[in-house]
Amino acid sequence: MATMRILTASGLFLAFCALGLLAMAISTDYWYETDARRHRERCKKYASKRNDPGYIYISNQNLPLRMLPKIGGVDTVEPSGGTLLRAKREFLPPASAMESRCSRRYNSTVTGLWRKCHREGFDLETEDLIFKGLLQRCTPVKYYYSSANIPRNLPPNVTKTIRQDEWHALHLQRMTAGFIGMAVAIILFGWIVGVLGCWNHNELMQYVAGLLFLMGGTCCIISLCTCVAGINFELSRYPRYLYGLPEDISHGYGWSMFSAWGGLGLTLLAGFLCTLAPSLHTPHTTAAHKPRQENGIV
């Protein structure tokens, strides 16, 4: 009996902690973070290079490899005996590649379920615009379809692809917010049922609370997996120059995402403890003695 009470109380305490972690994750904006400081510095250095006549800018990081010419249609052989294999390579010159990357302004941002915000202290120009009131620190995440997100002056086939991707990304965002809201509601209801079961010493209510915790954990798993799939989908959308990130921009998941995963783990553990506790209780049965007349004694 004491073991059952300890397991049930531990499960309810873990479920309460899981609710706190999930509420913290939902109310904060650090699900996904980007850091564009290194990209900004590279673009500033490229923009400030010498452009006077007679000056030739050569990037040491993008120098092409030297290849020996063909003689009589046959590749020449190096003195060491190795044959150079010729491969057709298509790449932009270093200058035009840097111009295409720096033509779009990338900001250091944090993104949550409800807002997308500029990171404080990461860019002095952005901070100055925010201080002057010309730029908002945070913008709300839209959960409805808007054609204003689609760039103009694009070919019809590209516009159709972007419109379909917008609907798919919107569907993933809605699933993420909807399922994590369902998870919090189910866990809260299970916690109330578990507390009432402990108060009334009702084993069935405690078992139901454990099942509700496991159901809430399942909804939380769906929400977090959908969130990860949505972020990966956004980074791989077509065309890449509009939705992809350059290699020198670091990005990853923030502490809000890890808080949600921690709440998921505590929820599943609470469900396991609350469903295990009633099975450890052995009911005490008292033997009923028959009257003497029924035992054959007169």
C-alpha positions in Angstrom: 0.0 0.0 0.0 2.8 2.4 0.8 4.6 1.6 -2.4 1.5 2.3 -4.4 1.1 5.7 -2.8 4.8 6.6 -3.3 4.6 5.7 -7.0 1.4 7.6 -7.5 2.7 10.7 -5.7 5.9 10.5 -7.8 3.9 10.2 -11.0 1.7 13.2 -10.1 4.8 15.3 -9.2 6.5 14.4 -12.5 3.3 15.3 -14.4 3.1 18.7 -12.6 6.8 19.4 -13.6 6.0 18.3 -17.2 3.2 20.8 -17.3 5.5 23.5 -16.2 8.1 22.7 -18.8 5.5 22.5 -21.6 3.9 25.8 -20.5 7.4 27.4 -20.5 8.1 26.1 -24.0 4.8 27.3 -25.4 5.1 30.8 -23.9 8.7 31.4 -25.0 10.1 32.0 -28.5 13.4 30.0 -28.4 12.4 27.0 -30.5 14.6 27.8 -33.4 17.6 30.2 -33.6 19.7 31.7 -36.3 23.0 33.6 -36.0 23.9 35.7 -39.0 26.8 37.7 -37.5 29.5 35.9 -39.4 27.6 36.3 -42.7 27.2 40.0 -42.0 30.9 40.4 -41.4 31.8 38.6 -44.6 29.4 40.8 -46.7 30.7 44.0 -45.1 34.3 43.0 -45.9 33.3 42.2 -49.5 31.4 45.5 -49.9 34.3 47.5 -48.5 37.0 46.0 -50.8 38.8 48.2 -53.3 36.9 49.0 -56.5 39.2 51.5 -58.1 40.2 51.0 -61.7 43.1 48.6 -62.2 42.5 46.7 -59.0 41.6 43.0 -59.4 39.9 41.2 -56.5 40.9 37.5 -56.2 39.4 35.3 -53.5 41.8 32.8 -52.2 39.0 30.5 -51.0 37.5 30.0 -54.5 40.5 29.7 -56.7 39.9 27.1 -59.5 42.1 24.1 -59.9 44.7 24.1 -62.7 44.2 21.4 -65.3 46.6 20.3 -67.9 45.5 20.9 -71.5 44.6 18.1 -73.9 47.0 17.1 -76.6 45.5 15.3 -79.6 42.2 14.8 -77.8 44.0 12.8 -75.0 44.6 14.0 -71.5 48.2 14.7 -70.7 49.9 12.6 -68.0 51.8 14.1 -65.1 55.4 13.1 -64.5 54.3 11.0 -61.6 52.2 8.9 -64.0 48.7 9.8 -62.7 46.1 10.8 -65.3 44.1 13.9 -64.7 40.4 13.2 -64.9 38.4 15.9 -66.5 35.0 16.7 -65.1 32.5 19.3 -66.2 32.1 21.8 -63.4 29.5 24.6 -63.4 30.0 27.2 -60.8 29.6 31.0 -60.4 32.7 33.2 -60.2 33.6 34.2 -56.7 32.5 37.8 -57.1 29.0 37.1 -58.5 28.5 34.3 -55.9 29.2 36.7 -53.0 27.0 39.4 -54.6 24.1 36.9 -54.9 24.5 35.9 -51.2 24.8 39.4 -49.9 21.9 40.8 -52.0 19.5 39.4 -49.4 19.6 40.6 -45.9 19.7 37.9 -43.2 19.0 38.6 -39.6 19.8 36.8 -36.4 16.3 35.7 -35.2 14.6 33.4 -32.7 11.3 31.7 -33.6 8.6 30.3 -31.4 5.1 29.0 -31.9 3.6 32.5 -31.9 6.3 35.1 -32.7 9.5 35.6 -34.6 11.9 38.1 -33.0 15.2 39.7 -33.7 17.9 38.6 -31.3 18.9 41.4 -29.0 22.5 42.7 -29.2 23.4 40.7 -32.4 23.2 43.5 -34.9 23.8 47.2 -34.1 22.0 48.4 -37.3 18.9 46.4 -36.5 19.0 47.6 -32.9 19.2 51.2 -34.0 16.2 50.7 -36.3 14.2 49.1 -33.5 15.1 51.9 -31.1 13.9 54.5 -33.6 10.7 52.6 -34.1 11.3 51.9 -37.8 11.4 48.1 -37.2 9.5 45.8 -34.9 11.3 43.6 -32.5 8.9 40.7 -33.0 6.3 39.8 -35.6 3.5 37.3 -35.1 3.6 33.9 -36.8 0.7 33.6 -39.2 -1.5 30.5 -39.0 -3.6 31.5 -42.0 -2.7 31.5 -45.7 -1.6 34.8 -47.2 -0.7 35.4 -50.8 1.5 38.3 -49.7 4.2 35.8 -48.7 4.7 34.8 -52.3 7.3 36.9 -54.2 6.2 38.8 -57.3 7.6 38.6 -60.8 8.2 34.9 -60.8 7.4 32.3 -63.5 4.0 30.7 -63.2 5.4 27.2 -62.4 7.6 28.6 -59.7 4.7 30.6 -58.2 2.5 27.4 -58.2 5.3 25.5 -56.4 5.7 28.2 -53.8 1.9 28.4 -53.2 1.8 24.6 -52.6 4.8 24.7 -50.3 3.1 27.6 -48.4 0.0 25.4 -47.8 2.2 22.5 -46.7 4.3 24.6 -44.3 1.1 26.1 -42.9 -0.4 22.7 -42.3 2.7 21.6 -40.4 2.6 24.8 -38.2 -1.0 24.2 -37.3 -0.3 20.6 -36.4 2.6 21.6 -34.2 0.5 24.2 -32.2 -2.6 22.1 -32.1 -1.1 18.9 -30.9 1.0 20.5 -28.2 -2.1 22.3 -27.0 -4.0 19.0 -26.8 -1.1 17.5 -24.9 -1.2 20.2 -22.2 -5.0 19.9 -21.9 -4.9 16.1 -21.6 -2.0 16.1 -19.1 -3.8 18.7 -17.0 -7.0 16.7 -17.0 -5.1 13.5 -16.1 -3.4 15.3 -13.2 -6.7 16.4 -11.8 -8.1 12.9 -12.1 -5.0 11.5 -10.4 -5.2 13.9 -7.5 -8.9 13.0 -7.0 -8.0 9.3 -7.1 -5.4 9.7 -4.4 -7.8 11.7 -2.3 -10.6 9.1 -2.6 -8.2 6.1 -2.6 -9.6 5.1 -6.0 -7.3 2.8 -7.9 -9.3 3.0 -11.1 -9.0 6.8 -11.2 -5.2 6.6 -10.7 -5.0 4.1 -13.5 -7.0 6.4 -15.8 -4.7 9.3 -14.9 -1.7 7.2 -16.0 -3.4 6.4 -19.3 -4.2 10.1 -19.9 -0.5 11.0 -19.2 0.6 8.5 -21.9 -2.0 9.9 -24.3 -0.8 13.4 -23.7 2.8 12.2 -24.2 1.8 10.8 -27.6 0.3 14.1 -28.7 3.4 15.8 -27.5 5.6 13.5 -29.6 3.5 14.2 -32.7 3.8 18.0 -32.1 7.6 18.0 -31.7 8.2 15.7 -34.6 6.0 17.9 -36.8 7.9 21.0 -35.6 11.2 19.4 -36.6 9.7 18.3 -40.0 8.4 21.9 -40.6 11.8 23.5 -39.9 13.6 21.0 -42.2 10.9 21.6 -44.9 11.4 25.4 -44.7 15.1 25.1 -45.2 14.7 22.8 -48.2 12.0 24.8 -50.1 12.3 25.8 -53.7 13.8 28.1 -54.9 16.8 27.8 -52.6 18.0 31.3 -52.9 14.8 32.6 -51.3 14.3 30.1 -48.5 17.7 28.5 -47.9 20.4 29.7 -45.6 24.0 30.4 -46.5 26.6 28.0 -45.1 28.1 30.7 -42.9 24.8 31.3 -40.9 24.6 29.0 -37.9 21.2 27.8 -36.9 19.7 25.2 -34.5 17.1 24.5 -31.9 16.8 26.7 -28.8 16.2 25.9 -25.1 12.4 26.1 -25.6 12.5 23.1 -27.8 14.6 21.2 -25.3 12.2 22.2 -22.5 9.4 20.7 -24.5 11.3 17.4 -25.0 12.0 17.4 -21.3 8.3 17.8 -20.6 7.6 14.9 -22.9 10.0 12.6 -21.1 8.6 13.5 -17.7 5.0 12.9 -19.0 5.8 9.4 -20.2 7.5 8.5 -17.0 4.6 9.8 -15.0 2.2 7.8 -17.1 4.3 4.6 -16.5 4.4 5.2 -12.7 0.6 5.9 -12.4 -0.4 2.9 -14.4 2.1 0.6 -12.5 1.0 1.8 -9.0 -2.5 0.1 -8.9 -1.1 -3.2 -10.0 1.1 -3.4 -6.9 -1.8 -3.2 -4.5 -2.9 -6.6 -3.2 -6.4 -6.4 -1.7 -6.9 -7.9 1.8 -9.6 -10.6 1.8 -11.0 -11.9 5.1 -12.3 -15.4 5.2 -16.0 -15.7 6.1 -16.7 -18.4 8.6 -19.9 -20.4 8.1 -22.3 -21.0 10.9 -22.1 -24.2 12.8 -25.2 -25.6 11.3 -23.6 -25.3 7.8 -20.4 -27.0 9.0 -22.3 -30.1 9.9 -22.3 -29.5 13.7 -25.7 -29.8 15.3 
